[in-house]
Amino acid sequence: MHDDNLTPPHDEYVNHFTSEFYEDLTNEFAPFGSDEGFDVISLSEDHRDEVSEETTVQELLEIVDAPLSDEWSQTLKGQEALDDAVFISSAAFALIRITGRIDSRGHKKALESLKVLIDSFGDESELVQQKIDLESWTNSTA
């Protein structure tokens, strides 16, 4: 299911993240299917004028005012790790969806977040696919 209020995704995103669930706004395990994930993509879209190819995942989380419980530099752990992981992974996919790029630190943190989600929910196919696809992601040099 596609939200008509969202702008079309960047070509690099479309070409790399090919599974249908990436645009599914109802699948809890899709990047934007949870309430938190939908908030991240919606608010990111609302603030597109503040998002560029130089924006980092951490900056995007600040732009959308994501309620992270831990400092960005900390390892995700404890009770709040699951909530933080959802916000971080959603922000990473939102950034790539909008700009076609991701910063290396945000990329690493998003992979860490997906590991937390897989450890918490098990080997849900969408989570595993996101991890595989994000591991193989490289920013275009063009």
N, C-alpha and C positions, 0 to 999 in steps of 0.2 A: 504494500500500500504506500503510495507516494503522497506527500503533503504538497499541495499546489503552492503553498506559501514559501517553500524552500526553492532557492535558485538551483538550476541544474548543477550537478557536481562537475568538478574539474575533470578534464579529459584523462589526466594521469590517474586519478582516482578510479574513474570508470573502467579504464583499461586494466588496472591491477586488481581491484576488489570486485570480482565478477559475480560472486554468489548473490542471489536475489535478496537474501536476508539483509544485506548492507543498507538497503533502502526501505526495509520493513520497520515501520514505526509502531508495530504492535507486538513484536517478538521481544520478550524480556531479555533475551541473550544477544540481540542485535545491538550494534553500537548506539543506536538512537531509539530503541524500543522501550527501554525502561523510562520511568518518569524523569529520572536524573539525566539520562541520555537525551531525551527529547528536549528537556530544558536547555542542555548544553548546545545542541544544534540550533534550536530556535533563537536563543540569545546570541549565539555566534552570528547567525544570519542578521539579527537586528542590529548588530554592531559591525557589520562588514566593513564599514569605512575605517574601523580601527584595526582590521586584520589584513596583514600583508604577507608576502613571502618571507619576510624577516621575523614575523611573529613566532614566538616559541609556544610550546604547550603550556608552560607555566604562565606566560603572559595571557594566553587565551583564557585560562582558568581565572585569572584576575579580572579580565574584561567581563566575563560572564558572572563574576562574583560567586564562584563555586565555594560551598562551605566545607573546605578541607579541614580535617582535624589535626593533621600532622604537618610539620614543616616540610617543604618540598624536598629538602636534602636528606630527610630521614628515610630509612627503610620502612616500607609499609608493614605495620605490625599492630597487633592488638585488636580490640573490638571495632575500632573505626576504620581499619584497613580495608574492609569490604566496601564501605561507602566511598572512601577515597579512591579505591581502584576503579569503581564504576565511573566516577567523574573524570579521572585521569585518562582512562582508555577512551571514553566518549570524546573528550577534548582532542585527543590525538587524531582520532578518525575525523572529527569535525575540521580540524586544521588541514588535514590532507584533502578532505572533500572540498574545502573552499579554495585552498591555495595550490594544491598539488605538491606540497612540500611538508617536511617535518624536521625540527631541529634534532640533533643527535642525542642530546640529553633527554628531551621529551620522548624520543623513540625508545630509548632504554627504559625510561620510567613507565611507558605504556606497556612494554613487554613484561616488566615486573608486575604491573597491575593485572594483566591478563593471567599471569601465573597465579596471583592471589585469587582471581575469580575461578579459575579452573580448580585450584585446590579446595575452594569453598563449595562449588556447585558440581564438581566432577567433570568428566570429559564430555560436556555438552558440545555437540558438533559445531555449533556456531562459534563458541569460544575457542575451540581448537582451531577452527579455520581462520579466525581472526589472528590468532597467534602465528600460525603458519604464514599467512599473507603479510602480516606486519614484519615478521622476521626477514622475509624476502624483499621487502620494500627498499628501494633506493631512490633518492631524489634524482630527478632528471638533471642532466648537466646542461641542457639546452636553455 
